[in-house]
Amino acid sequence: MCLASIAMDEILSADVIDFSSATADVSESKPPVDRLISGDPLTTAKNYFSDAEGKFFAGVWESTPGRWRVTYSEHEFCHVTKGRVRIENASGKRWEFGPGDSFVMPAGFSGTWEVLEPMSKLYVIYEPSGA
């Protein structure tokens, strides 16, 4: 995903990044063919904040239905605002989340994302050092 950085002097002078009025860096993508399991999902990331070090990000992510393999190098907090997703780890344990649900994807997680119906989530990502 392409992420824009806000200049450090802009961060220091800003009190709040208001998603309703801030300009987002928007990118669309599809899971790589070698990770795609089913469907033809299109994802849209609207990144509203990136820190100067490129380790902390916040925004809105949307996806159409589909299932694909994921591996996380970052820690990600997610809050579902619309739709449903099923997440399965490499051992076969499953979780399903819908509107109002919050969860964390820890760095090192490996498994699948399956968007069951068009969804939207708020995200906050932290990329640890050395990742």
C-alpha angles and dihedrals in degrees: 000000000000110000126194120214123219112225113258093241088053090052092049092049096043119092097188138003102224109201090202092062106019122100112246129210099236125202133171125204145157125224112267112268092244090058098042115106102170143350128019103269121188115199127199122196120196104191111196099173139029124169121232092256094053093237103106126054137168133186149100125299125194133184142180117225122294143105128247142160118260136190119189124215089167135059110244130191111203131191114187113221099172139011132007137283133189118205123194126188125217090266093056099255110145136206127185123201134187140171112331095017121124130195143157126238104206123214107266095037113140125183139078139312116209116186103205097186131004106296144188129196139179111233138196115188130192118188109202120223115275093024 
